Structures are given as C-alpha cells and as structure tokens.
Amino acid sequence: MEETLRNIPVADAHCDFLYYMYRRGHSFTEPRRDQAVSLPAMRAGGASLQLFAAWIDPDDREPPLQQCLSLIDAYKRMLACCDALVPFTKEFDPASGKIAALLTIEGGEAVMGKTENVRLFRELGARAMTLTWNAQNDLASPAMARRDRGLSALGREIVREMGRAGMALDVAHLSDRGIDDALDRTDGPVFSSHTNARAVFPHRRSISDRHIREIAARGGVVGVNYYSPQLVSAGRASITDVVAHISHIAKTGGPGCVVLGSDFDGMGAQSYPVGLSSWADVPKLLAALAQAGFSSEEVYNIAYGNLARFLKRFV
C-alpha cells in the first residue's frame, strides 16, 4: 500500500529550510544527514508542492526587514540552482515531475510597521504571512503569550492590506483573540499552515474546534504539523497520533479543510514522531490515513488537493 501511495502528489504548508540554508549553509540538493527537507528526500516522499517560510527570529540582532530580505534571497537562489523546483502557479500540474515552491513569511515583524512592505513582499514572491511567531510583537499576541491582547490597530491595518494585496493570512501561532480579530477584518479565506487540534491534545499553539469550523466555512484549510510536544503529552509522538489530529480536523471542518503542514526543519530530531522525521517518510503517513478509513479521494485531497485549491486564489 505504501508503495502505491508514493504515486499520490503531496503538498506541505510549512517548512523552515530557508533559515538553515541562510544561517547554516544547508543545501537543497546535497543535504546534510539531519535535514528533513531536501531534493532527494522530497523525491522519495512524493513531494509536488512545498511552502518555504522566511522565519523572522525575534532574538536576532539583525533587523526583521533585513532578515526577511536575506531569506527571500535564499529562496530565489534555491530556485535558480535547482531545475526540479518551479514557482507554484494556477496551471501547475503535479504530474509534471517538478516540485512547486511557494514563499511565505513567518512573523509580521518583517513589515516593520509599514503597509508598503506587504505590497513589496508580494512583488518579491511572498504569498502568505503569519502575524506572529511565539513572541509578542507590535501586530498581535501569539498563542504562547501570557496575556491575549488580540490584534493591535497596526495589526488590523496589516490584515486589511494583506487582503488588498492578495496575500493569504496565515493564523498559525496567533492567539485565540487574535484569530477572532483577524476573521472579523477579512471576508476572504484564511488558513493555519502548521497547527493541530486542541480537542485532541490541549496545547495553546493548537487550534480550537470553533476556529476550525470558521476557517473551513470560509474555504480555508488547517495544516497538521509533526511537532511531538503539540501532538502528545510526553515523549515522541507516533504516526498514529498525527492521524488522530488529521481525523479530528476532518470530522470537525470536513475532509476538504485539512492539509499537511509538517514544520520540517523547524524542530530537533527528537521532536519528530517516530518514523516521520523527513520528507522521505511521508508515504508512511499516507498509508496510515488509508488504514484509518480515509478514501483514496480523501487521501489525495489531504495530501495535495486541498492545499493546492486554497493557494490558487493567491497566485
């Protein structure tokens, strides 16, 4: 069954490869042993679409805008050096043998309070952005904040500008009140690129059933990540635990709203579920979905179709 599922195209809504390419010299085509994202691993895992996040490190001494520009440059260099990668477009065919790439920004600090930077980022290829990572900033409170203040006036203006510019709003890492404020200020679909179901395991970074239903009702999607502390209470998770979160989100919002959002290269090796530590392992997850009772069509849509459909609104 696993071998058969290797023919299903797979999309992933979030990885942190660009940070390690820029900061530590990771190569997309000649990977180090501990890389989860690389061309060989993605080929082995059936990859057809990967969102590459430009993660803004709040502890870095480099200004957030410069961090973002350096990571965008890394993204552009990666595309230029690998013929297997192509920008994702409405016309992209997963049967082409290519892997589509899409640039996102993780951390609204990057705009540095300027709405014009939203427009400029889109011109440079970014098609989605989170307002926060784990730290409070001048746009919004993150899920991990001690006090949930929701969106600031500036955050609300950035959300409106993202809508005008045609950039997808990613509510991953955002607080509950922040998600409410964001949904109040946009009529279009939003997504949560890499989160899990709070009803399955109560982690603050995970999303509530109420928000799953609202995102689904707007035509958005919710990505399940592979970060063990967000999947289980102790130790390393299993692929079965990942399936439990996918199943709950599919039951709550419908099978058309759930996607994969691995967070590959965004965690240490011991934080991955057992047997799911790189792109090459993804067929095991698809096989587990089939064994859990998802139909072939549902596995295809969770693996690829749902995310591709959502993103075509923004390219």
Order of alpha helices (4+ residues) and beta strands (2+ residues): alpha-beta-alpha-alpha-beta-alpha-beta-beta-alpha-beta-alpha-beta-alpha-beta-alpha-beta-alpha-beta-alpha-alpha-alpha
